[in-house]
């Protein structure tokens, strides 16, 4: 049980959602791995003159995904790639292999991760933690052109 002294919460703040701003981000991936989208998301928030609200990111694909992960130690991303490869290996006798041996494993990896994220925006800034970054995760071995919808809902500065 947590004692009352170890938990604090700021006073609630309210904003009337007066704006919906959207943009389409196109990303050319180099193939399997992680592409940091944090700076692009932050630029979008700045251009939207966002104050308080929420940023939604949605990837329009079924063989790539989105995640929020550590941005300080690159070995975390290496280990995550290894873990996903172990969970959905290539050449495991998958029925769906229309686009090659990485096709079905890519779909499984997307199902295990996320196709959308929501990040709070506070005082015009993404409310990410110190070691957090927003990543597009490419699950296919070849380079691909990926589309990510960015949408801010909230109030303006």
N, C-alpha and C positions, 0 to 999 in steps of 0.2 A: 504494500500500500504506500502511496506517495503522501508525504506530509504536506500540509498547506503551505509551508515555508519554502518548499522546493519548486513550486509552480507559480509563475507570474504571468499576467496577461495585460496587455495595454488596453486602454479604454477603446471601445468600439468607435469607428469613424464611418461616416456614410457619405456617399456621393450618388447623385442621380445619374444614371447611365444616359448620356445625351448624344453619344456618338458611336457609330460602328464604322470602323475603317478597315479596309481589306487590301491585300496585295498578294501577288503570286510570285513566289521565289523559285527560280529555276536553278538547279544545282547539277553540275556535271561531276559525277563521282569517278574516282580512279579505279573502281572495282571494290571488292570486299574490304570493309573497314568503316571507320568513323570519320565523319566530316563535321567540324565544329560550326554550328549555325548561330552561336551566341551573339557575335558582333553584328550579323545581319539582322537578327531579331531586335537588338538594341537600336540599330539605325532606324528600323521601321517604327519603333516606339517613339523615337525622337521626331521623325518626320510626321507622325500622326499627332504630335503635340499632346501626347497622352499624359494624363494626370494620375487619376486613380481608376483602376479597373482590372481587366484580365486580358492577357494575350493567349489566343488559341492558335496552335500550329497543327495542321493536318496534312499528312503526306498522301498523295493521290496514287498510291501504288500498293501492290500486295506482296512484293518481294523486297521491300525496304521498309524501314521503320524509324521511329523517333524515340529518343530516350534522354533523360537527364542523368548525367554521370559525373564522376570526378574529373577535374581538368588539370590537376597538378602532377600526377604521376602517370606517364603514358603506359606503364606496365599494366595498369588497370584495364585499359582498352584492349591490350594484347590478351590478357587473361579472359576478358569477356568474349572476345572473338573465339578463343579456344573452347570456352564452355559452350557457346552456341553450336560450334562445330561438333562437339561431342554429343549434344542433345539431338541434333539433326544432321547426321553425317551424309556425305555424298555417297553414291554407289551403294546404297543400302537396299536396293531392290524396289525402289519407289515405282508405283504405277505411272504417276504423272512425271514424265521426263521430256516433254515436248521441246523445251528449249535447252536441254542438256542435263547433266547429272546434278547441277546446282539448283535446278528449277524447283522441285518440291521441297528440298531443305530450306530454300529461301522463304517459301510460303509458311513453313512451320515456324521458322525463326521470327517472322513477322507476327504470327499468331501468339507467340510467347512474349513478344515485346509490346509495342504500342504503335498505333497509326495516328494518334493525336495526343497532344499535351496541352495543359493549361498552366500558365504561369501568372501569378498575381503581379500587377503593376502598382507600385506605391511611389507617390511623389515623382512620377515620370520615369521610373527606373524599374527594370525587371527585379523582382524580389527573390533572386537566386541566392543560395548560400555561397560562402566564400570559395568553396572548392567545387561548385557546380557549374556545368556547361550544358548547353543544348546540342545534341548530336543527331545527325541523320546517320542511320546505320544501313550501309549497303550490304545486302546479303548475297548478291550475285558476284561471281568472280570477274566478270567483264565490266568495263565502265558503262554507266548508264546516265541518261538525262532524267532527273527526278524533279517533280513539282511539289512544292510545299505551299499550302495556303496559309497566310498569316492574317489573323483577324483580331483587332483590338475592340473591346466593348467597354465603355466607361465614360468618364468625364475628361474634358480637355483642361490643359493648364491655362 
